Amino acid sequence: MQDWNYLHTNCFEVTIELGCVKYPKAEELPKYWAQNRRSLLQFMKQVHQGVWGFVLDAVDNRGILNATISVADINHPVTTYK
């Protein structure tokens, strides 16, 4: 689903698996948090990296629906929403 969403809807999803147990017991969750807190917080900070912004009409300053955005050397153009 993640690959399909990225390629077809411009939605980037991530699944982080921290262990082999699909449903750990609630009392084990603080241990997972303690072991991975710094890495997870650093990962979340990455949202501020890369290209971001708005594609606006120069006349009325409204968002432009379906504008195509491409980045050199990255073969994955994305389209805007209004």
Secondary structure, DSSP 8 states (H G I E B T S, - for coil): -HHHHHHHH---------SS-SS--GGGHHHHHHHHHHHHHHHHHGGGSS-----B-TTT--B-TT-EEEETTEEEEEE---
